[in-house]
Amino acid sequence: MIVMIALLNDGAILSIAYDNVQYKDKPEAWKHAARAGNFTVLGVIGVVAAFGLFYLGERVFHLDRLHVQTLMY
């Protein structure tokens, strides 16, 4: 597993090293409203998915507490 992580990490670093970026004189302006909207949507989806998984383990599959903890982890 460590070798696979190292190889995947090397691939990402190589792609960054050979990136041909056109530099500008002034920094790029961030679109904070769009980013905040994306973060909000992703956060809500994450919370709904977590509670949905908890509901499935507890009510549908009737798992005990230790198995629900393992499922949630």
C-alpha distances in whole Angstrom, upper triangle without the diagonal:
4,5,5,6,9,10,11,12,14,16,17,18,20,21,23,24,26,28,31,33,36,37,40,43,42,39,38,39,37,38,37,39,37,34,35,36,32,31,33,33,29,30,32,30,27,30,31,28,27,30,30,27,29,32,31,29,32,35,34,32,33,30,31,30,27,25,26,25,21,22,23,20
4,5,5,6,9,10,10,12,14,15,16,18,20,21,22,25,26,30,31,35,36,38,41,40,37,37,38,36,37,37,39,37,33,35,36,32,31,34,33,30,30,33,31,28,31,33,29,29,32,32,29,31,34,33,32,35,38,37,34,36,33,33,32,29,28,29,26,23,24,25,21
4,5,5,6,9,10,11,12,14,15,16,19,20,21,23,25,28,30,34,35,38,40,40,38,37,39,37,38,38,40,38,35,36,37,34,33,36,35,31,32,35,33,30,33,35,32,31,35,35,32,34,37,36,34,37,40,39,37,39,36,36,35,32,31,32,30,27,27,28,24
4,5,5,6,8,10,11,13,14,15,17,19,20,22,23,27,28,32,33,37,39,39,36,35,37,34,36,36,38,35,32,34,35,31,30,33,32,28,30,32,30,28,31,32,29,29,32,32,29,31,35,33,32,35,38,36,34,37,34,35,34,31,29,30,28,25,25,26,23
4,5,5,6,9,10,11,12,14,16,17,18,20,22,25,27,30,31,34,37,36,33,32,34,31,33,33,35,32,29,31,32,28,27,30,30,26,27,30,28,25,28,30,27,27,30,31,28,30,33,32,31,34,37,36,34,36,33,34,33,30,28,29,27,24,24,24,21
4,6,5,6,9,10,10,12,14,15,16,19,20,24,25,29,30,33,35,35,33,32,34,32,34,34,36,34,31,33,34,30,29,33,32,29,30,33,31,28,31,33,31,30,34,34,32,34,37,36,35,38,41,40,38,40,37,38,36,33,32,32,30,28,28,28,24
4,5,5,6,9,10,11,13,15,15,17,19,22,24,28,29,33,35,35,33,32,34,32,34,34,36,34,31,33,34,31,30,33,33,29,31,34,31,29,33,34,31,31,35,35,33,35,38,37,36,39,42,40,38,41,38,39,38,35,34,34,32,29,29,29,26
4,5,5,6,9,10,11,13,14,16,17,21,22,26,27,30,33,33,30,29,31,29,31,31,33,30,28,30,31,27,26,30,29,26,27,30,28,26,29,31,28,28,32,32,30,32,35,34,33,37,39,38,36,39,36,37,36,34,32,32,30,27,27,27,24
4,5,5,6,9,10,11,12,15,16,20,21,25,25,28,31,31,28,27,29,27,29,29,32,29,26,29,30,26,26,29,29,25,27,30,28,26,29,31,29,29,33,33,31,33,36,35,35,38,40,39,38,40,37,38,37,34,33,33,31,28,28,27,25
4,5,5,6,9,10,10,12,14,18,20,24,25,28,30,31,28,28,30,29,31,31,34,31,29,31,33,29,29,32,32,28,30,33,31,30,33,35,32,32,36,36,34,37,40,39,38,41,44,43,41,43,41,42,40,38,36,36,34,32,32,31,28
4,5,5,6,9,10,11,13,16,18,22,23,27,30,30,28,27,29,28,29,30,33,30,27,30,31,28,27,31,30,27,29,32,30,29,32,34,31,32,36,35,34,36,39,38,38,41,43,42,41,43,41,42,41,38,37,36,35,32,32,31,29
4,5,5,6,9,10,11,15,16,20,21,24,27,27,24,23,25,24,26,27,29,26,24,27,28,24,24,28,27,24,26,29,28,26,30,31,29,30,33,34,32,35,37,37,36,40,42,41,40,42,40,41,39,37,36,35,33,31,31,30,27
4,5,5,6,9,10,14,15,19,20,23,25,26,23,23,25,24,27,28,30,28,25,28,30,26,26,30,30,27,29,32,30,29,32,34,32,32,36,37,35,37,40,40,39,42,45,44,43,45,43,44,42,40,38,38,36,34,33,32,30
4,5,5,6,9,12,14,18,20,23,26,27,24,24,27,26,28,30,32,30,28,31,32,29,29,32,32,29,31,34,33,32,35,37,35,35,39,39,37,40,43,42,42,45,47,46,45,47,45,46,45,42,41,40,39,36,36,35,33
4,5,6,6,10,12,16,17,21,24,25,22,22,24,24,26,27,29,27,25,28,29,26,26,30,29,27,29,32,31,30,33,35,33,34,37,37,36,39,41,41,41,44,46,45,44,46,44,46,44,42,41,40,38,36,35,34,32
4,6,5,9,10,14,15,18,21,21,19,19,22,21,23,25,28,25,23,26,28,25,25,29,29,26,28,32,30,29,33,35,33,34,37,38,37,39,42,41,41,44,46,46,45,47,45,46,45,43,41,40,38,37,36,34,32
4,6,9,11,14,15,19,21,22,21,21,24,24,26,28,31,29,26,30,31,28,29,32,32,30,32,35,34,33,36,38,37,37,41,41,40,42,45,45,45,48,50,49,48,51,48,49,48,46,44,43,41,40,39,38,35
4,6,9,13,14,18,21,23,21,21,24,24,27,29,31,29,27,31,32,29,30,33,33,31,33,36,35,34,38,39,38,39,42,42,41,44,47,46,46,49,51,50,49,52,50,51,50,48,46,45,43,42,41,39,37
4,6,10,12,15,18,20,18,18,21,21,23,25,28,26,24,28,29,26,27,31,30,28,31,34,33,32,36,37,36,37,40,41,40,42,45,44,45,48,50,49,48,51,49,50,49,47,46,44,43,41,40,38,37
4,7,9,13,16,18,17,17,20,21,23,26,28,26,25,29,30,27,29,32,32,30,33,36,35,35,38,40,38,40,43,43,43,45,48,47,48,51,53,52,51,54,52,54,52,50,49,47,46,44,43,42,40
4,6,9,13,14,13,13,16,17,20,23,25,23,22,26,27,25,26,30,30,29,31,34,33,33,37,38,37,39,42,42,42,45,47,47,47,50,52,51,51,54,52,53,51,50,49,47,45,44,43,41,39
4,7,10,12,12,12,16,17,20,23,25,24,23,27,28,26,28,31,31,31,33,36,35,36,39,40,40,41,44,45,45,47,49,49,50,53,54,54,54,56,55,56,54,53,52,50,48,47,46,44,42
4,7,9,9,10,14,16,19,22,25,23,23,26,28,27,28,31,32,31,33,36,36,36,39,41,40,41,45,45,45,47,50,50,51,53,55,55,55,57,55,57,54,53,52,50,49,48,46,44,43
4,6,7,8,12,15,18,20,23,22,22,25,27,26,27,31,32,31,33,36,36,36,39,41,41,42,45,46,46,48,50,51,52,54,56,56,56,58,57,58,56,55,54,52,50,49,48,45,44
4,7,9,12,16,19,21,24,24,24,27,29,28,29,32,33,33,35,38,38,38,41,43,43,44,47,48,48,50,53,53,54,56,58,58,58,60,59,60,57,57,56,54,52,51,50,48,46
4,7,9,12,15,18,21,21,21,23,26,25,26,29,31,30,32,35,36,36,38,40,41,42,44,45,46,48,50,51,52,54,56,56,56,58,57,58,55,54,54,51,49,49,48,45,44
4,6,9,13,15,18,18,17,20,22,22,23,26,27,27,28,31,32,32,35,37,37,38,41,42,42,44,46,47,48,50,52,52,53,54,53,54,51,51,50,48,46,45,44,42,40
4,6,10,12,15,15,14,17,19,19,20,23,24,24,26,28,29,30,32,34,34,35,38,39,40,42,44,44,46,48,49,49,50,52,50,52,49,49,48,45,44,43,42,39,38
4,7,9,12,12,12,15,17,17,18,20,22,22,24,26,27,28,30,32,33,34,36,37,38,40,42,43,44,46,48,48,49,51,49,50,48,48,47,44,43,43,41,38,38
4,6,9,9,8,11,13,13,14,17,18,19,20,23,24,24,26,28,29,30,33,34,35,36,38,39,41,42,44,44,45,47,46,47,44,44,43,41,39,39,38,35,34
4,6,6,6,9,10,11,12,14,16,17,18,20,22,23,25,26,27,29,31,32,33,35,36,38,39,41,42,42,43,45,44,46,43,43,42,40,38,39,37,34,34
4,6,5,6,9,10,10,12,14,15,16,18,20,21,22,24,25,27,28,30,31,33,34,36,37,39,40,40,42,43,42,43,41,41,40,37,36,37,35,32,32
4,5,5,6,9,10,11,12,14,15,17,18,20,21,23,24,26,27,28,30,32,33,34,36,37,38,39,40,42,41,43,40,41,40,37,36,37,35,32,32
4,5,5,6,9,10,11,12,14,16,17,18,20,21,22,24,26,27,28,30,32,33,35,36,37,37,39,41,40,41,39,40,39,36,35,35,33,30,30
4,5,5,6,9,10,11,12,14,15,16,18,20,21,22,24,25,27,29,30,31,33,34,36,36,37,39,38,39,37,37,36,33,32,32,31,28,28
4,5,5,6,9,10,10,12,14,15,16,18,20,21,23,24,26,27,28,30,32,33,34,35,36,37,37,38,35,36,35,32,31,32,30,27,27
4,5,5,6,9,10,11,12,14,16,17,18,20,21,22,24,26,27,28,30,32,32,33,34,36,36,37,35,36,35,31,31,31,29,26,27
4,5,5,6,8,10,11,12,14,15,16,18,20,21,22,24,26,27,29,30,31,31,32,34,34,35,33,34,32,29,29,29,27,24,25
4,6,5,6,9,10,10,12,14,15,16,18,20,21,22,24,25,27,28,30,30,31,33,32,33,31,31,30,27,26,27,25,22,22
4,6,5,6,9,10,11,12,14,15,17,18,20,21,22,24,26,27,28,29,30,32,31,32,30,31,30,27,26,27,25,22,23
4,5,5,6,9,10,11,12,14,16,16,18,20,21,22,24,26,26,27,28,30,30,31,30,30,29,26,25,26,24,21,22
4,6,5,6,9,10,10,12,14,15,16,18,20,21,22,24,25,25,27,28,28,29,27,28,26,23,23,23,21,18,19
4,5,5,6,9,10,11,12,14,15,17,18,20,21,23,24,25,26,27,26,27,25,26,25,22,21,22,20,17,17
4,5,5,6,8,10,11,12,14,15,16,18,20,21,22,23,24,26,25,27,25,26,25,21,21,22,20,17,18
4,6,5,6,9,10,10,12,14,15,16,18,20,20,21,22,24,24,25,24,25,23,20,20,21,18,15,17
4,6,5,6,9,10,11,12,14,15,17,18,20,20,21,23,22,23,21,22,20,17,17,18,15,12,14
4,5,5,6,8,10,11,12,14,15,16,18,19,20,21,20,22,20,21,20,16,16,17,15,12,14
4,5,5,6,9,10,10,12,14,15,16,16,18,20,20,21,20,21,20,16,17,18,15,13,15
4,6,5,6,9,10,10,12,14,15,15,16,18,18,20,18,19,17,14,15,16,12,10,13
4,5,5,6,9,10,11,12,14,15,15,17,16,17,15,16,15,11,12,13,10,7,10
4,5,5,6,9,10,10,12,13,14,15,15,16,15,16,15,12,12,14,12,9,13
4,5,5,6,9,10,10,11,12,14,14,16,16,17,15,12,14,15,12,10,14
4,5,5,6,9,10,10,10,12,12,14,13,14,12,9,11,11,8,7,11
4,5,5,6,8,10,10,11,10,11,10,12,11,7,9,11,8,7,11
4,6,5,6,7,9,9,10,12,12,14,13,9,12,14,11,11,14
4,6,6,5,6,8,9,12,13,14,12,9,12,13,10,11,14
4,6,6,5,6,6,8,9,11,8,6,9,10,7,9,12
4,6,6,5,6,7,8,11,9,7,10,12,10,11,14
4,6,5,8,10,12,14,13,10,14,16,13,14,18
4,6,8,12,14,16,13,12,15,16,13,15,18
4,6,9,12,13,10,10,13,14,11,13,16
4,7,9,12,10,9,13,14,12,14,17
4,7,8,6,6,10,10,9,12,14
4,6,6,6,9,10,11,12,14
4,6,5,6,9,10,10,12
4,5,5,6,9,10,11
4,5,5,6,9,10
4,5,5,6,9
4,5,5,6
4,5,5
4,5
4
